[in-house]
């Protein structure tokens, strides 16, 4: 992922008002982020634990999406972005307003995502004995590729394309 500045981060949001985008501040400094290890960049709002933000590169541009978590606890389930079968305890149903006129009318898109937005880290974990015993590097590369494809698909759904 290309590094983001505060301005490029604010400008990336496709389903927020300008005020909401201005208030979308990560709980850490952007200069400390290891961008080269990320396919998806996300965080939970400090003051509202049901509000999340995710940035997904799409066609070379960052697409920022504001998300709302359902207040209900989900059973252990797989994240739709990284599809990790090991870490299934912190996966939440997030809903995003669609971009543009559709979102202003109330149209939404939902998906299951890790509540800690650690998908990029999850896909880089060493495979267990069942998953990728023969070729761990290929297993990890395939998982990274799948994360990118799944995240892009979600971003396109939000954009309505």
N, C-alpha and C positions, 0 to 999 in steps of 0.2 A: 504494500500500500504506500502511496506517496504521502510524505509528511503533510500534515495540515497545520495551518496557522489559525489563530482565533477568527480572522476574517473569512478564510476559506471554509472553516467549519460552519460559521453562521450562514454563509452563502450557499452551503450544500443542501440545506433543509428544503424538502419539496412538499411537505404536508403540514407546515406550521405558518403562523403569522410571523411578521417581523419581530414582534415582541417575544413570542415563544422561542424563536430562533436565537434571539439575543440572550435569553435566559437559559439556554441549553449549554451549561458550562460543566465540563468534566471535573470530577473531584481531584484531579491531578494536573500537573503542568504538561502541556503538549510537548515541551522540549525533552521531557523524560521518557516519552513513549518510544518503544522500539518498533518503529513503523515497518521495518523490513521483515518482521516476524508476524505481521498482521494481514489477514484477508478481510477481517471484519473488525471494526472499532466501535465499542459500545460502552455505556455506563448507565447507572441508575441515578436519578436525581437525588441530591442530598436531602432535600426537604420533603420529597414525596416518593416513597419507596415503590409506588405503583406506576411511576412515570420513568420511562427509559428512552434512551436515544441510541441509535445505531447508524454508522456510516459505512456504506458499501461502495467500493469502486465499481463503476459501470461505464464501459466504453471510454475508459481513461479519465473519467470525472467522478468525484465523490458525490454520492447520493445520501443525504442525511434524512433519517426517518424518525419521527417522534412516535413512541409506542406507549400504550397503556396496558399494564398487566391486569388480568382478571384478579379480583380479590379472593377468588377461590383457590384453595390448595389443590394442585394436581397430583394425581398418583404418579409414581415413578414412570417416566416416559422418555422417549428418545427426542432429542433436539432435531428439528427439521433442517437446520443448517448444517451442522457438523455430523449428524447421524451417529454420534458416539453411543455405543451400547454399554459402556462402563460407567460413565458419570451421567446418571439419569435422575439424580435426587433434586437438583435445583433447576428443573426445566419448568418454564411457566408459559401459559397462553398469553401472548401479546397481541394486541389489536392496534392497527395503524389506520388512520384516516387515509383515504386515497388522495392523491395529489390533485390539485385543480378543482374544477367545478364538481366533479364526482364527490370529492371529500367535503366540499362545502354543502352538498346535499345530504351528507351523512353516510355515504358509502365507506365501508371499511374492509380491511383485509386482515386476517388473523393467521398466526403461525405459532409453533412451539419453539422457544429459544431458551438457552441457558440463562438463568437470571443474573449470572455474573458476567455474561457476554464473553466467556473464555473459549469460544469455539476455535480460535486460531491456535491456542495452546493445546486444546483437546486433540486436534488432528495431528499434532506433532508428538504425542505421547508414544512411547515404545509399545508396539503391539504385544498382546498377550500370546500365549502359546497357540491359541486357536486361530487368531486373526492373521498374523503375518509372519509365521515362523520361518518360512523359506526365504523371503526377501523383505526384511523390515523396511528398507529404504523405499522400495517400490510401494509398499503398503502405505507409508506416510505420504509419499508423493500423490498416490491415488486419492487419499483422504483430503489432501489440500485441494486438489483439482475438483473434487466433489463439493467441498465447502464453497469454493468460488462459484461453481455453477448454481448451487442451491441459493446462495446469497443473491446472486444476480437475478435469478428467477423471482425471488421475493421482491427485490427492488423494482423489477419490471411490473409486477402485479400492483404494487403501490402506485407506480407511475401510470398504470393503465395501458401499458404497451405490450 
